[in-house]
């Protein structure tokens, strides 16, 4: 798995941190993903990206909406 390049974009850094948080909550690290087969790695990354997007939208709108 290729390393993600560093970014000066604060939102990109936060997105990555949120993705790492999700992956960690699942019991893994980004480094662990290198040993996953393609389908499992893609599934976990898609889940992590969706989690990060949700958290970023909550932040943008000042919390969850009821």
C-alpha positions in Angstrom: 0.0 0.0 0.0 1.4 3.4 -0.9 1.9 6.1 1.7 -0.4 9.1 1.6 1.6 12.3 1.0 1.5 14.9 3.7 -0.8 17.8 3.1 -0.9 21.5 4.1 -4.7 21.3 4.0 -6.0 21.2 7.6 -9.2 19.5 6.4 -7.2 16.7 4.7 -5.1 16.2 7.9 -8.3 16.0 10.0 -9.9 13.6 7.4 -6.8 11.3 7.7 -6.9 11.5 11.5 -10.6 10.6 11.5 -9.9 7.7 9.1 -7.1 6.5 11.4 -9.5 6.8 14.4 -12.1 4.6 12.6 -9.5 2.0 11.6 -8.1 1.9 15.1 -11.6 1.5 16.5 -11.8 -1.6 14.3 -8.6 -3.0 15.9 -6.2 -2.1 13.0 -3.7 0.5 11.9 -3.0 1.9 8.5 0.2 -0.3 8.5 -2.0 -3.4 9.0 -3.9 -2.7 5.8 -0.8 -3.7 3.8 -1.4 -7.3 4.8 -5.1 -7.2 3.8 -6.4 -8.6 0.5 -7.6 -5.9 -1.9 -11.3 -6.4 -1.2 -10.9 -6.2 2.6 -8.6 -3.2 2.4 -10.9 -1.3 0.0 -14.0 -2.1 2.2 -12.3 -0.8 5.4 -11.0 2.3 3.6 -14.4 3.1 2.2 -15.9 2.6 5.7 -13.2 4.9 7.2 -13.8 7.5 4.5 -17.6 7.5 5.1 -16.9 7.8 8.8 -14.6 10.8 8.3 -17.1 12.5 5.9 -19.9 12.1 8.4 -17.7 13.5 11.2 -16.6 16.4 9.0 -20.1 17.3 8.1 -21.2 17.2 11.7 -18.3 19.7 12.4 -19.4 21.9 9.5 -23.0 22.1 10.7 -22.2 22.4 14.4 -23.1 19.0 15.5 -25.7 16.4 14.6 -29.1 17.4 13.3 -32.3 16.0 14.9 
